């Protein structure tokens, strides 16, 4: 399979209420089944279960991500889609992580990623543990890489994914006002410099301290925006094709022209 239809659930998040947010996600998936063509891949935003209610994570975080895993596995199987599961607050023995789970259409967990770069402006480092791995994975036949929000400001990590063959970068986020220009320009740069698709799902709405502007994006390997959400709740859709990645990388062979021995500090 070389062509994939994407659906990004650009949604508001109820602050600190996992139960309400889980119900809202289930309602959004009811809308997914009405889409034509049927999507192959569905994305959720960052911390869709709790929002940035970081001070109460000891009370509301999902122990070992168990509830989230069960729920997303069920939805993936029910709707026959890959789910890039946004991220949730995952409570483990050593602390809480900002964790994303990825499921195949048969409900099998195929990847998990814990946010590596913690955002000090929202005090993540006070309440969250940093992830320690950057690994690629497969969505169908397409090599993929996953990052969470602030991670996109660190091109070294994303280049690691590209060098392992990733053809699409999935991003899940709660990227707040007023940095819309940063959001768009960073994502476009990541697409151009790595000659890959970038599929980025951002939330909308507000919490006690921030407002969020949506503008979920699908960007092709030339850096062209092929789908973009507005600032309200919606499902943003688009299609990505593996052949375009191969064509762009053939036309401008940046990976074979790299000189890694010059890049060492």
C-alpha positions in Angstrom: 0.0 0.0 0.0 1.5 3.3 -1.1 -1.3 5.8 -0.6 -2.8 6.6 2.8 -5.8 8.8 3.7 -5.3 10.7 7.0 -7.9 12.0 9.4 -6.8 14.3 12.3 -9.2 14.9 15.2 -8.6 18.5 16.0 -10.5 18.8 19.2 -11.0 20.7 22.5 -9.9 19.0 25.7 -11.7 19.1 29.0 -9.2 20.2 31.6 -8.3 17.4 34.0 -11.2 15.1 33.2 -10.1 11.8 31.6 -13.6 10.4 31.7 -15.1 13.2 29.7 -12.3 13.3 27.2 -12.5 9.6 26.6 -16.2 9.9 25.8 -15.5 12.9 23.5 -12.9 10.8 21.6 -15.4 8.0 21.2 -17.9 10.5 19.8 -15.3 11.9 17.4 -14.7 8.4 16.0 -18.4 8.1 15.3 -17.8 11.0 12.8 -14.8 9.3 11.4 -16.9 6.4 10.0 -18.9 8.9 8.0 -15.9 10.2 6.1 -15.4 9.4 2.4 -13.0 8.0 1.5 -12.5 6.0 4.7 -9.3 7.0 6.4 -6.4 4.6 6.9 -4.8 6.6 9.7 -6.4 8.7 12.5 -4.5 11.1 14.7 -5.4 12.5 18.1 -3.7 15.6 19.8 -1.3 15.7 22.7 -2.5 14.9 26.3 -6.1 14.5 25.1 -7.0 12.7 28.3 -6.0 15.3 30.9 -4.9 18.4 29.1 -2.2 20.3 31.0 -3.6 19.7 34.5 -0.1 18.7 35.5 -0.5 19.4 39.2 -3.1 16.6 39.6 -1.3 14.0 37.5 -0.8 11.8 40.6 -4.6 11.6 40.8 -5.7 11.4 37.2 -2.8 9.9 35.1 -3.5 6.5 33.5 -1.6 3.7 35.4 0.8 2.2 32.8 -1.5 3.6 30.1 -3.7 0.6 30.6 -7.1 2.3 30.1 -5.8 4.1 27.0 -4.3 1.0 25.5 -7.5 -0.9 25.9 -9.6 1.9 24.5 -7.5 2.7 21.5 -7.0 -0.9 20.6 -10.8 -1.3 20.6 -11.3 1.7 18.4 -8.6 0.7 15.9 -10.1 -2.7 15.6 -13.7 -1.4 15.4 -13.0 1.2 12.7 -10.2 -0.7 10.9 -7.7 2.1 11.1 -4.2 2.8 12.3 -4.4 5.2 15.3 -1.6 7.6 16.1 -3.0 7.9 19.6 -2.1 11.5 20.4 -0.6 11.3 23.8 -1.8 10.7 27.4 -0.4 11.0 30.9 1.0 7.6 31.6 1.7 6.8 35.3 4.6 4.5 35.9 6.6 3.5 39.0 9.3 6.1 38.4 6.9 8.9 37.5 4.5 10.2 34.8 5.3 10.3 31.1 3.7 12.1 28.2 3.2 9.0 26.1 1.9 8.2 22.6 0.6 4.7 21.7 0.2 3.6 18.0 -2.2 0.8 17.1 -2.7 -1.2 13.9 -6.2 -1.9 12.4 -6.3 -5.3 14.1 -5.9 -3.6 17.5 -2.3 -4.5 18.1 0.0 -2.0 19.7 2.8 -1.4 17.2 4.7 1.5 18.7 5.0 3.7 21.8 6.9 6.9 22.3 7.5 9.0 25.4 8.1 12.7 24.9 11.8 13.4 25.0 12.0 17.2 25.3 10.0 18.7 28.2 8.6 22.2 27.7 9.7 24.4 30.6 7.3 27.2 29.6 4.5 25.0 30.7 6.5 23.5 33.6 6.5 20.0 32.2 9.9 19.3 33.7 8.4 19.7 37.2 5.7 17.0 36.7 6.9 14.7 33.9 9.7 12.3 33.2 11.5 12.6 29.9 11.5 9.7 27.4 14.8 8.1 26.5 14.3 6.6 23.0 13.8 7.8 19.5 12.6 4.9 17.3 11.1 4.6 13.9 8.1 2.2 13.1 6.0 1.1 10.3 2.5 2.2 9.3 1.5 -0.4 6.8 4.4 -0.3 4.3 5.4 3.3 5.2 8.3 3.9 7.6 7.3 6.5 10.1 8.5 8.6 13.0 6.6 10.2 15.9 7.3 13.4 17.9 5.3 15.3 20.5 4.9 19.1 20.3 8.1 20.8 21.7 10.1 18.0 20.1 9.8 19.7 16.7 12.2 22.4 17.8 15.0 19.8 17.9 15.8 18.9 14.3 18.6 16.4 15.4 16.0 14.0 16.7 13.8 14.2 13.6 16.8 13.8 11.3 17.6 10.6 13.3 14.2 9.3 12.1 14.8 10.3 8.5 18.2 8.6 8.5 16.5 5.3 9.5 14.2 5.7 6.5 11.1 7.4 7.9 9.0 8.8 5.1 6.4 10.5 7.3 6.7 12.4 10.5 3.6 12.3 12.8 3.4 15.1 15.3 0.8 15.4 18.1 0.6 18.7 20.0 -1.0 21.2 22.3 0.8 24.2 20.6 -0.5 27.4 22.2 -1.0 31.0 21.0 0.7 33.2 20.1 3.2 31.0 18.3 1.3 30.0 15.1 4.1 31.2 12.9 6.6 29.0 14.7 4.3 26.0 14.4 3.8 26.4 10.7 7.4 27.3 9.8 9.0 24.6 12.0 6.8 21.9 10.5 7.4 23.1 7.0 11.2 23.2 7.6 11.1 19.6 9.0 9.3 18.4 5.9 11.7 20.2 3.5 15.0 19.3 5.2 14.1 15.6 5.7 12.1 15.3 2.4 9.2 13.6 4.2 5.6 14.2 4.8 4.7 15.9 8.1 1.3 15.2 9.6 0.7 17.3 12.7 -2.5 17.3 14.9 -2.9 20.2 17.3 -5.7 20.8 19.8 -8.1 23.8 20.0 -9.8 25.5 22.9 -8.3 26.8 26.1 -7.3 25.8 29.6 -6.6 27.9 32.7 -3.4 29.4 31.3 -3.4 29.0 27.5 -5.4 29.1 24.3 -4.7 26.7 21.4 -5.2 27.5 17.8 -5.5 24.2 15.9 -4.1 24.6 12.4 -3.4 20.9 12.1 -1.3 20.4 9.0 -0.4 17.9 6.4 2.7 19.0 4.5 4.3 17.2 1.6 8.1 16.5 1.1 8.4 19.7 -1.0 7.1 21.7 2.0 3.8 22.4 0.3 0.8 22.5 2.7 -1.9 20.1 1.3 -4.3 20.3 4.2 -4.8 22.8 7.1 -7.4 23.1 9.8 -8.9 26.3 11.2 -9.1 27.3 14.8 -12.2 25.3 15.8 -13.0 21.7 16.3 -13.0 19.7 13.0 -11.6 16.6 11.4 -8.8 17.6 9.0 -8.2 15.1 6.1 -5.7 14.6 3.4 -3.8 11.9 1.4 -0.1 11.1 1.4 1.7 9.0 -1.2 5.0 7.1 -0.8 6.0 7.7 -4.4 6.3 11.4 -3.9 8.9 10.9 -1.1 11.0 8.7 -3.3 10.7 11.2 -6.2 11.8 14.2 -4.1 14.7 12.3 -2.5 15.9 11.2 -6.0 15.7 14.7 -7.4 17.6 16.4 -4.6 19.8 13.7 -3.0 20.6 15.3 0.3 21.0 12.0 2.2 23.8 10.8 -0.1 25.4 14.3 -0.1 25.6 14.5 3.7 29.1 14.8 5.2 28.6 13.5 8.8 32.3 13.7 9.6 32.1 17.5 9.5 29.1 17.6 11.9 30.9 16.4 15.0 31.2 19.0 17.8 
